[in-house]
Amino acid sequence: MNDRILTKFTTRADSRTEPVLPDDVEATDDLGAFGWLRGVRERGLMLELRKKNGNILAVGYSWLEKAEFDPSEGITLFISGQKITIKGRNLNAECGPRVRLFQGLTRHRVPWIQEADEPKRLQAGNAATVVDGIEW
């Protein structure tokens, strides 16, 4: 019998030498206001909401009941009975090819959203996505 086939079925999966996958950080594009998972099939388990004062709330995507986008009000997420509001500008504008914040939230492709401090807000161009506030 071929030793390679025998080794394949008798060796534990974790002891085989397999390619090392990149960390979540390396597999995520930083778009300033939010992160974007690069892989087409990548899906986030949780969404980190980062306030400029350092507070962070992480919520599970599996608890996302409803997401609503209103250009004048922002994005509202209903997660397990809690209402989370994300305010800013260009929240559904295209930041790259087929990359939009609201669309990414509905497809679980956004691992984090970051509130912008005043210098970042002023430096951002008119077409840039900027998160002015996150309320929970």
N, C-alpha and C positions, 0 to 999 in steps of 0.2 A: 504494500500500500504506500502511496505517496506520503512522505513525511509532512509536507506542507499542508495537505488536506487534514491529516490527523492532528497536527498542531492547531490548525484553525478551529477545530471543534473541541479540543481538549484544553486549550489555554483560556484562562479567564479574560474577559473583554478588557478589564482595566489594566491588565499586565501586558497587553499587546502594545507595540509602538504604533501610535496613530498620530496624525498631524494635530498639533496644538491649535485650538481655536483662539482667535484674538479675544482680549477682554472686552466687556461691554463698552468700555470707554472708547476703545479703538474702533469699534463697529458703529459708532454714533458720530454723526456730523453735528458740529456745534454751529448753529445758525444765529447765534446771539441771543435771541429771545426764547429759543427752544432748541431741543435736540431732535435729531431725526435718525431713526434706525436705517442703516444703509441697505441691508439685504432685503430683497423683494418679499421674502417669506418671513422676515423678522417681525415679531410682535412683542410688545412690552407687556409685562405682567402688572406693573404698577406705574403710576404717573406721579412724579415728584413735582410739587408746586413750591417754588423757591421765592420767598419774599426778600426784598433788598435788605431788611434788617437781620437776616440770617435764619429766620424761622422757616422750617420746611415741613410740609404735610405730604405724605405719600399715601395715595389711594389706589386700591386695586381696580384695574380695568374691568374685572369681572363684575364689579358692583355698579358700573356705569349703566344707569337706567335710561337716560335721555340726554342728548346734547342739543343745544339750541344756539344758532348764530343769528344775531341781529346787528347789522352794521352800526347802528346808532347806540346800542347798549353793550355790545361785545359778545363773548361766548359764555353761556350758562351751562354748567354740568350738574346733573342731578345724580348724586352718588349715594346710594343707600339712605335715602331720605334727607341727605344734606345737600344744600344748594351752594355751588361754588361759582363765583363770577370772575371772569377774566376780562379786564378792560384794557384798551389800547387802540392802536391804529394799524390798519392793514392786516387784521387778524385772519383774513382769508385770502390775502394776496399771494400770488405765486412768488416764492423765494428762490426757486430753482425749477428745473423741469419736473413738473407734476409734484411739487412740494408746496403744500399749503397747511397752515397750522390746524384749522378746523377739520379739514379732510384727514390729516394725520391723526387727530384725536379719534375720529370715528373709525379709523382703521387700526388703532392701537400702535401707531408707528412713532409716537412722540413719547420719549422716556422722561422728559422734564420740560418745565416752563419756568422762565426766570423773569422776575420783575426788573425793569431797567431803573438804574439810579439816574439822577439828573444829568451828569456828564454823558452817559451813554445815550440818553434820550435826545440830548442836543446834538450829538455827533451823528446820529442815525440820519440817513437820507430820507427824503419824503416818501420813497417807495418801500422803505424797510419796514418789516414787522417789528413793532415795539409794544411791549406789555407794560402799561402804566401802573396797573394794580391787579392784585389777586385777593379776593375776599372769600373767606369761608366762615 
